[in-house]
Amino acid sequence: MASSLGALHGWLTTHEWPRVACPICDIGSVGFEKAHHYPDRESQAHLDHERHYGGPYEELTGWFSGSLKCNEPKCGQVLAMSGKWGYFVNDGDPKYGQMGDAYWIQYVTPPLLLFRVPDRAPQAVMTAVTAASELLWVNPSAAANQLRQGIEALLTAKRIPKTVKTAKGKRERLSTHRRIQLYKAVQPRVGEALEAVKWIGNSGSHEAVITPSNVLEGAEILELALRDLFDQTDQQLMAKVRQINKRKKI
């Protein structure tokens, strides 16, 4: 079963690596396949010393490049990834040895999607969510800001004005917050969700400390709003329910 993307945040060893939904087939899940290590200067010097003079390795740090792979036979998509690498004392299960490799993801391509945007949603919203997915690990603040851009695109698609005419006859640009308030008048539940995502996006724009977990929380809320607006699965199922009840048979 696929885990949430939040399970990939932080240091991970290969034996505890979570599987997450494949962004290509959306059926299988991707998991760790392989990695190449690139020690930093200090660690490389230590490795060179140990190769010449012997002795136990100490903890090492550096970077890695590697891949994830989908377990769905008809897909088998390989994703490239990179980030920080370390060779640390194993504080977990002793059966994996005294020392072990650990990885901190900073980039994945094709990106692991924050969520699957409904097909009926505006293309500009899909583009913003994809951009946020690409930035999630390397720049969470920029990812949060992309979610905010997705809100702007949604409000525009819903014909919420970007400007208003002042008493002096000039055009004044409406803030995202004011546009959301206008939308809340007709879609209170969705508007409330968009407002919460906006606050997270604002934090990303104003140099606040934003983590991948913050972005994932905003994505979960935005997904709720988009499902309310564009996912007709529940309505279609209820239509079948009414037909069965009316006919008193399948």
QUIBEL-V86198 format. One record per run of one state. SS is the DSSP state (A for helix, B for strand, O for the rest). FROM is the first residue (numbers start at 1). LEN is the number of residues. Records with the same first field share a line. If there is no record, write none. Layout:
# QUIBEL-V86198
SS: FROM-LEN + FROM-LEN
This chain:
# QUIBEL-V86198
O: 1-2 + 4-1 + 9-3 + 13-1 + 17-3 + 22-7 + 40-1 + 54-6 + 71-7 + 90-4 + 97-2 + 110-13 + 136-4 + 158-5 + 166-5 + 174-2 + 185-3 + 206-6 + 231-2 + 248-3
B: 3-1 + 12-1 + 20-2 + 29-11 + 60-11 + 78-12 + 99-11 + 163-3 + 171-3
A: 5-4 + 14-3 + 41-13 + 94-3 + 123-13 + 140-18 + 176-9 + 188-18 + 212-19 + 233-15
